[in-house]
Amino acid sequence: MDSPDTPLQPVLGDRLDSWKEIAAYLKRDVRTLHRWEIEESLPIHRHPHKKRDSVYAYRTELDMWRNERHRRLDRRGAILSDTGTSRWESLPGRLPKASGYD
C-alpha cells in the first residue's frame, strides 16, 4: 500500500499524448490548457525534439490537479463570501464599484 507521500505511478492507458487529447479529457479548449499550464501549473510533460516538443499528461495527475484547484477555488469563494465581496468583484483588472451606481 502506498503512503500519502508516495507519488502515484501512472497506470497503463493513463497517458494522454497530445494537447487535443488532454483538452478533450478536461472538456476545455487547447488555449485554456496553455493558459492553465503557465498560470496554474497544469501538470503537462514535454518530450523534446529538434523542432517542437511533444506534450503528454497523465489522467491521475490531471485529476489530482483539478481536485486541488476546486478546493482552492472553494476556499477562495468562502473567504470572499465572508468579506461580502463577490467573485466577480475580486477578479484582477475589475474596477471597484462607483458609489451611487449600485
DOKOLKOL-893876 format. One record per atom (N, C-alpha, C): residue in one letter; x negated, z negated, y; residue number from 1. Coordinates in nm, 3 decimals. Layout:
BEGIN
+--------+---------+---------+---------+-----+
: residu :    east :      up :   north : num :
+--------+---------+---------+---------+-----+
:      a :       X :       Z :       Y : NUM :
...
+--------+---------+---------+---------+-----+
//
This chain:
BEGIN
+--------+---------+---------+---------+-----+
: residu :    east :      up :   north : num :
+--------+---------+---------+---------+-----+
:      m :  -0.084 :   0.000 :  -0.118 :   1 :
:      m :   0.000 :   0.000 :   0.000 :   1 :
:      m :  -0.088 :   0.000 :   0.124 :   1 :
:      d :  -0.053 :   0.080 :   0.225 :   2 :
:      d :  -0.132 :   0.089 :   0.347 :   2 :
:      d :  -0.103 :  -0.028 :   0.438 :   2 :
:      s :  -0.207 :  -0.073 :   0.507 :   3 :
:      s :  -0.187 :  -0.178 :   0.607 :   3 :
:      s :  -0.140 :  -0.111 :   0.736 :   3 :
:      p :  -0.082 :  -0.187 :   0.830 :   4 :
:      p :  -0.034 :  -0.128 :   0.955 :   4 :
:      p :  -0.145 :  -0.061 :   1.036 :   4 :
:      d :  -0.271 :  -0.102 :   1.015 :   5 :
:      d :  -0.381 :  -0.045 :   1.091 :   5 :
:      d :  -0.440 :   0.079 :   1.027 :   5 :
:      t :  -0.398 :   0.112 :   0.905 :   6 :
:      t :  -0.450 :   0.228 :   0.835 :   6 :
:      t :  -0.381 :   0.354 :   0.886 :   6 :
:      p :  -0.459 :   0.454 :   0.930 :   7 :
:      p :  -0.395 :   0.577 :   0.977 :   7 :
:      p :  -0.323 :   0.647 :   0.863 :   7 :
:      l :  -0.212 :   0.710 :   0.896 :   8 :
:      l :  -0.137 :   0.783 :   0.794 :   8 :
:      l :  -0.211 :   0.908 :   0.754 :   8 :
:      q :  -0.214 :   0.936 :   0.627 :   9 :
:      q :  -0.274 :   1.058 :   0.577 :   9 :
:      q :  -0.165 :   1.164 :   0.568 :   9 :
:      p :  -0.189 :   1.282 :   0.623 :  10 :
:      p :  -0.089 :   1.388 :   0.614 :  10 :
:      p :  -0.059 :   1.423 :   0.468 :  10 :
:      v :   0.066 :   1.454 :   0.441 :  11 :
:      v :   0.106 :   1.493 :   0.307 :  11 :
:      v :   0.117 :   1.645 :   0.301 :  11 :
:      l :   0.114 :   1.697 :   0.180 :  12 :
:      l :   0.125 :   1.841 :   0.160 :  12 :
:      l :   0.255 :   1.892 :   0.222 :  12 :
:      g :   0.249 :   1.998 :   0.298 :  13 :
:      g :   0.367 :   2.054 :   0.362 :  13 :
:      g :   0.400 :   1.989 :   0.494 :  13 :
:      d :   0.317 :   1.895 :   0.539 :  14 :
:      d :   0.341 :   1.821 :   0.662 :  14 :
:      d :   0.288 :   1.897 :   0.784 :  14 :
:      r :   0.204 :   1.996 :   0.763 :  15 :
:      r :   0.135 :   2.062 :   0.874 :  15 :
:      r :   0.219 :   2.177 :   0.931 :  15 :
:      l :   0.222 :   2.183 :   1.065 :  16 :
:      l :   0.285 :   2.293 :   1.139 :  16 :
:      l :   0.171 :   2.373 :   1.202 :  16 :
:      d :   0.169 :   2.505 :   1.179 :  17 :
:      d :   0.050 :   2.584 :   1.210 :  17 :
:      d :   0.056 :   2.673 :   1.333 :  17 :
:      s :   0.147 :   2.648 :   1.425 :  18 :
:      s :   0.150 :   2.728 :   1.547 :  18 :
:      s :   0.233 :   2.656 :   1.652 :  18 :
:      w :   0.217 :   2.699 :   1.777 :  19 :
:      w :   0.300 :   2.643 :   1.885 :  19 :
:      w :   0.448 :   2.665 :   1.854 :  19 :
:      k :   0.481 :   2.784 :   1.799 :  20 :
:      k :   0.622 :   2.814 :   1.770 :  20 :
:      k :   0.679 :   2.722 :   1.663 :  20 :
:      e :   0.601 :   2.695 :   1.558 :  21 :
:      e :   0.647 :   2.604 :   1.453 :  21 :
:      e :   0.666 :   2.462 :   1.507 :  21 :
:      i :   0.571 :   2.418 :   1.589 :  22 :
:      i :   0.580 :   2.284 :   1.647 :  22 :
:      i :   0.700 :   2.276 :   1.741 :  22 :
:      a :   0.719 :   2.379 :   1.824 :  23 :
:      a :   0.832 :   2.382 :   1.916 :  23 :
:      a :   0.965 :   2.380 :   1.841 :  23 :
:      a :   0.974 :   2.456 :   1.734 :  24 :
:      a :   1.098 :   2.458 :   1.654 :  24 :
:      a :   1.124 :   2.321 :   1.593 :  24 :
:      y :   1.019 :   2.256 :   1.544 :  25 :
:      y :   1.035 :   2.124 :   1.484 :  25 :
:      y :   1.085 :   2.021 :   1.585 :  25 :
:      l :   1.030 :   2.026 :   1.708 :  26 :
:      l :   1.070 :   1.931 :   1.812 :  26 :
:      l :   1.191 :   1.977 :   1.892 :  26 :
:      k :   1.237 :   2.102 :   1.864 :  27 :
:      k :   1.352 :   2.160 :   1.934 :  27 :
:      k :   1.328 :   2.166 :   2.085 :  27 :
:      r :   1.211 :   2.215 :   2.120 :  28 :
:      r :   1.171 :   2.230 :   2.260 :  28 :
:      r :   1.101 :   2.364 :   2.279 :  28 :
:      d :   1.085 :   2.403 :   2.403 :  29 :
:      d :   1.015 :   2.526 :   2.438 :  29 :
:      d :   0.863 :   2.503 :   2.428 :  29 :
:      v :   0.790 :   2.610 :   2.401 :  30 :
:      v :   0.644 :   2.601 :   2.389 :  30 :
:      v :   0.582 :   2.549 :   2.518 :  30 :
:      r :   0.633 :   2.592 :   2.632 :  31 :
:      r :   0.579 :   2.545 :   2.760 :  31 :
:      r :   0.596 :   2.394 :   2.777 :  31 :
:      t :   0.707 :   2.341 :   2.727 :  32 :
:      t :   0.728 :   2.196 :   2.731 :  32 :
:      t :   0.621 :   2.125 :   2.649 :  32 :
:      l :   0.587 :   2.182 :   2.533 :  33 :
:      l :   0.483 :   2.122 :   2.450 :  33 :
:      l :   0.348 :   2.123 :   2.519 :  33 :
:      h :   0.316 :   2.232 :   2.589 :  34 :
:      h :   0.190 :   2.239 :   2.663 :  34 :
:      h :   0.184 :   2.126 :   2.766 :  34 :
:      r :   0.294 :   2.107 :   2.838 :  35 :
:      r :   0.301 :   2.001 :   2.938 :  35 :
:      r :   0.287 :   1.863 :   2.873 :  35 :
:      w :   0.360 :   1.842 :   2.762 :  36 :
:      w :   0.353 :   1.713 :   2.693 :  36 :
:      w :   0.213 :   1.686 :   2.637 :  36 :
:      e :   0.145 :   1.791 :   2.593 :  37 :
:      e :   0.009 :   1.772 :   2.542 :  37 :
:      e :  -0.081 :   1.717 :   2.652 :  37 :
:      i :  -0.067 :   1.769 :   2.772 :  38 :
:      i :  -0.150 :   1.727 :   2.885 :  38 :
:      i :  -0.104 :   1.593 :   2.942 :  38 :
:      e :   0.025 :   1.581 :   2.968 :  39 :
:      e :   0.077 :   1.465 :   3.041 :  39 :
:      e :   0.114 :   1.346 :   2.953 :  39 :
:      e :   0.148 :   1.371 :   2.826 :  40 :
:      e :   0.200 :   1.263 :   2.743 :  40 :
:      e :   0.130 :   1.250 :   2.607 :  40 :
:      s :   0.013 :   1.312 :   2.596 :  41 :
:      s :  -0.070 :   1.300 :   2.475 :  41 :
:      s :   0.001 :   1.343 :   2.347 :  41 :
:      l :   0.072 :   1.453 :   2.353 :  42 :
:      l :   0.132 :   1.509 :   2.231 :  42 :
:      l :   0.020 :   1.535 :   2.131 :  42 :
:      p :   0.033 :   1.486 :   2.007 :  43 :
:      p :  -0.077 :   1.497 :   1.911 :  43 :
:      p :  -0.094 :   1.637 :   1.852 :  43 :
:      i :  -0.169 :   1.719 :   1.923 :  44 :
:      i :  -0.198 :   1.856 :   1.882 :  44 :
:      i :  -0.345 :   1.863 :   1.840 :  44 :
:      h :  -0.370 :   1.930 :   1.729 :  45 :
:      h :  -0.507 :   1.950 :   1.682 :  45 :
:      h :  -0.545 :   2.095 :   1.707 :  45 :
:      r :  -0.672 :   2.119 :   1.730 :  46 :
:      r :  -0.722 :   2.255 :   1.755 :  46 :
:      r :  -0.835 :   2.288 :   1.660 :  46 :
:      h :  -0.831 :   2.412 :   1.614 :  47 :
:      h :  -0.940 :   2.465 :   1.532 :  47 :
:      h :  -1.005 :   2.575 :   1.614 :  47 :
:      p :  -1.131 :   2.554 :   1.658 :  48 :
:      p :  -1.195 :   2.651 :   1.748 :  48 :
:      p :  -1.231 :   2.783 :   1.679 :  48 :
:      h :  -1.213 :   2.890 :   1.754 :  49 :
:      h :  -1.253 :   3.024 :   1.712 :  49 :
:      h :  -1.330 :   3.087 :   1.828 :  49 :
:      k :  -1.380 :   3.209 :   1.810 :  50 :
:      k :  -1.458 :   3.273 :   1.916 :  50 :
:      k :  -1.376 :   3.296 :   2.044 :  50 :
:      k :  -1.256 :   3.349 :   2.028 :  51 :
:      k :  -1.176 :   3.381 :   2.148 :  51 :
:      k :  -1.079 :   3.271 :   2.186 :  51 :
:      r :  -0.995 :   3.231 :   2.093 :  52 :
:      r :  -0.894 :   3.128 :   2.121 :  52 :
:      r :  -0.887 :   3.031 :   2.005 :  52 :
:      d :  -0.852 :   2.907 :   2.039 :  53 :
:      d :  -0.833 :   2.806 :   1.934 :  53 :
:      d :  -0.698 :   2.827 :   1.867 :  53 :
:      s :  -0.691 :   2.796 :   1.739 :  54 :
:      s :  -0.560 :   2.788 :   1.675 :  54 :
:      s :  -0.517 :   2.642 :   1.683 :  54 :
:      v :  -0.388 :   2.621 :   1.688 :  55 :
:      v :  -0.336 :   2.484 :   1.700 :  55 :
:      v :  -0.256 :   2.449 :   1.576 :  55 :
:      y :  -0.251 :   2.320 :   1.548 :  56 :
:      y :  -0.167 :   2.271 :   1.440 :  56 :
:      y :  -0.132 :   2.127 :   1.471 :  56 :
:      a :  -0.029 :   2.079 :   1.406 :  57 :
:      a :   0.015 :   1.941 :   1.421 :  57 :
:      a :   0.076 :   1.896 :   1.290 :  57 :
:      y :   0.082 :   1.766 :   1.272 :  58 :
:      y :   0.142 :   1.708 :   1.152 :  58 :
:      y :   0.276 :   1.644 :   1.189 :  58 :
:      r :   0.376 :   1.671 :   1.107 :  59 :
:      r :   0.509 :   1.614 :   1.132 :  59 :
:      r :   0.505 :   1.462 :   1.146 :  59 :
:      t :   0.429 :   1.396 :   1.060 :  60 :
:      t :   0.423 :   1.249 :   1.065 :  60 :
:      t :   0.368 :   1.201 :   1.200 :  60 :
:      e :   0.265 :   1.267 :   1.251 :  61 :
:      e :   0.210 :   1.229 :   1.382 :  61 :
:      e :   0.309 :   1.259 :   1.494 :  61 :
:      l :   0.377 :   1.373 :   1.486 :  62 :
:      l :   0.476 :   1.407 :   1.588 :  62 :
:      l :   0.591 :   1.307 :   1.587 :  62 :
:      d :   0.635 :   1.268 :   1.467 :  63 :
:      d :   0.745 :   1.171 :   1.457 :  63 :
:      d :   0.704 :   1.036 :   1.516 :  63 :
:      m :   0.582 :   0.992 :   1.486 :  64 :
:      m :   0.534 :   0.865 :   1.543 :  64 :
:      m :   0.524 :   0.875 :   1.695 :  64 :
:      w :   0.471 :   0.987 :   1.745 :  65 :
:      w :   0.460 :   1.007 :   1.890 :  65 :
:      w :   0.598 :   1.006 :   1.955 :  65 :
:      r :   0.695 :   1.077 :   1.895 :  66 :
:      r :   0.830 :   1.084 :   1.951 :  66 :
:      r :   0.896 :   0.947 :   1.952 :  66 :
:      n :   0.881 :   0.870 :   1.845 :  67 :
:      n :   0.939 :   0.736 :   1.839 :  67 :
:      n :   0.879 :   0.645 :   1.945 :  67 :
:      e :   0.747 :   0.651 :   1.962 :  68 :
:      e :   0.682 :   0.569 :   2.065 :  68 :
:      e :   0.726 :   0.613 :   2.204 :  68 :
:      r :   0.739 :   0.743 :   2.225 :  69 :
:      r :   0.784 :   0.795 :   2.355 :  69 :
:      r :   0.925 :   0.745 :   2.385 :  69 :
:      h :   1.014 :   0.747 :   2.287 :  70 :
:      h :   1.150 :   0.696 :   2.307 :  70 :
:      h :   1.149 :   0.548 :   2.342 :  70 :
:      r :   1.063 :   0.471 :   2.274 :  71 :
:      r :   1.053 :   0.328 :   2.306 :  71 :
:      r :   1.006 :   0.307 :   2.450 :  71 :
:      r :   0.905 :   0.386 :   2.493 :  72 :
:      r :   0.855 :   0.374 :   2.631 :  72 :
:      r :   0.965 :   0.408 :   2.731 :  72 :
:      l :   1.037 :   0.517 :   2.705 :  73 :
:      l :   1.144 :   0.557 :   2.796 :  73 :
:      l :   1.257 :   0.454 :   2.799 :  73 :
:      d :   1.289 :   0.396 :   2.683 :  74 :
:      d :   1.393 :   0.293 :   2.679 :  74 :
:      d :   1.350 :   0.170 :   2.758 :  74 :
:      r :   1.223 :   0.129 :   2.742 :  75 :
:      r :   1.173 :   0.013 :   2.820 :  75 :
:      r :   1.178 :   0.044 :   2.968 :  75 :
:      r :   1.138 :   0.165 :   3.005 :  76 :
:      r :   1.139 :   0.205 :   3.146 :  76 :
:      r :   1.281 :   0.204 :   3.200 :  76 :
:      g :   1.376 :   0.253 :   3.120 :  77 :
:      g :   1.516 :   0.253 :   3.162 :  77 :
:      g :   1.569 :   0.112 :   3.180 :  77 :
:      a :   1.528 :   0.019 :   3.093 :  78 :
:      a :   1.572 :  -0.120 :   3.105 :  78 :
:      a :   1.514 :  -0.183 :   3.231 :  78 :
:      i :   1.389 :  -0.154 :   3.260 :  79 :
:      i :   1.326 :  -0.208 :   3.381 :  79 :
:      i :   1.396 :  -0.153 :   3.505 :  79 :
:      l :   1.424 :  -0.023 :   3.505 :  80 :
:      l :   1.490 :   0.038 :   3.621 :  80 :
:      l :   1.630 :  -0.018 :   3.639 :  80 :
:      s :   1.702 :  -0.042 :   3.530 :  81 :
:      s :   1.838 :  -0.095 :   3.545 :  81 :
:      s :   1.834 :  -0.238 :   3.598 :  81 :
:      d :   1.729 :  -0.313 :   3.562 :  82 :
:      d :   1.714 :  -0.449 :   3.615 :  82 :
:      d :   1.686 :  -0.448 :   3.765 :  82 :
:      t :   1.620 :  -0.344 :   3.814 :  83 :
:      t :   1.587 :  -0.337 :   3.956 :  83 :
:      t :   1.695 :  -0.266 :   4.037 :  83 :
:      g :   1.796 :  -0.211 :   3.968 :  84 :
:      g :   1.902 :  -0.139 :   4.037 :  84 :
:      g :   1.865 :   0.002 :   4.078 :  84 :
:      t :   1.757 :   0.053 :   4.025 :  85 :
:      t :   1.711 :   0.188 :   4.055 :  85 :
:      t :   1.750 :   0.279 :   3.940 :  85 :
:      s :   1.803 :   0.397 :   3.972 :  86 :
:      s :   1.838 :   0.491 :   3.866 :  86 :
:      s :   1.714 :   0.568 :   3.823 :  86 :
:      r :   1.719 :   0.627 :   3.705 :  87 :
:      r :   1.607 :   0.710 :   3.659 :  87 :
:      r :   1.583 :   0.825 :   3.754 :  87 :
:      w :   1.691 :   0.884 :   3.806 :  88 :
:      w :   1.680 :   0.996 :   3.898 :  88 :
:      w :   1.603 :   0.956 :   4.023 :  88 :
:      e :   1.631 :   0.839 :   4.077 :  89 :
:      e :   1.564 :   0.793 :   4.199 :  89 :
:      e :   1.417 :   0.763 :   4.174 :  89 :
:      s :   1.381 :   0.732 :   4.050 :  90 :
:      s :   1.244 :   0.693 :   4.021 :  90 :
:      s :   1.153 :   0.811 :   3.988 :  90 :
:      l :   1.207 :   0.932 :   3.982 :  91 :
:      l :   1.126 :   1.048 :   3.948 :  91 :
:      l :   1.021 :   1.074 :   4.054 :  91 :
:      p :   0.899 :   1.115 :   4.012 :  92 :
:      p :   0.795 :   1.147 :   4.110 :  92 :
:      p :   0.840 :   1.260 :   4.201 :  92 :
:      g :   0.810 :   1.247 :   4.329 :  93 :
:      g :   0.846 :   1.351 :   4.425 :  93 :
:      g :   0.988 :   1.340 :   4.476 :  93 :
:      r :   1.065 :   1.247 :   4.425 :  94 :
:      r :   1.204 :   1.228 :   4.468 :  94 :
:      r :   1.202 :   1.153 :   4.600 :  94 :
:      l :   1.272 :   1.205 :   4.699 :  95 :
:      l :   1.279 :   1.140 :   4.829 :  95 :
:      l :   1.369 :   1.019 :   4.822 :  95 :
:      p :   1.337 :   0.912 :   4.894 :  96 :
:      p :   1.426 :   0.796 :   4.895 :  96 :
:      p :   1.558 :   0.831 :   4.963 :  96 :
:      k :   1.662 :   0.755 :   4.929 :  97 :
:      k :   1.792 :   0.778 :   4.991 :  97 :
:      k :   1.783 :   0.752 :   5.141 :  97 :
:      a :   1.847 :   0.838 :   5.218 :  98 :
:      a :   1.856 :   0.817 :   5.362 :  98 :
:      a :   1.973 :   0.721 :   5.386 :  98 :
:      s :   1.951 :   0.625 :   5.472 :  99 :
:      s :   2.058 :   0.527 :   5.496 :  99 :
:      s :   2.174 :   0.596 :   5.567 :  99 :
:      g :   2.295 :   0.555 :   5.528 : 100 :
:      g :   2.413 :   0.612 :   5.590 : 100 :
:      g :   2.464 :   0.738 :   5.522 : 100 :
:      y :   2.395 :   0.787 :   5.418 : 101 :
:      y :   2.437 :   0.908 :   5.350 : 101 :
:      y :   2.473 :   0.884 :   5.205 : 101 :
:      d :   2.514 :   0.763 :   5.170 : 102 :
:      d :   2.545 :   0.731 :   5.032 : 102 :
:      d :   2.677 :   0.791 :   4.989 : 102 :
+--------+---------+---------+---------+-----+
//
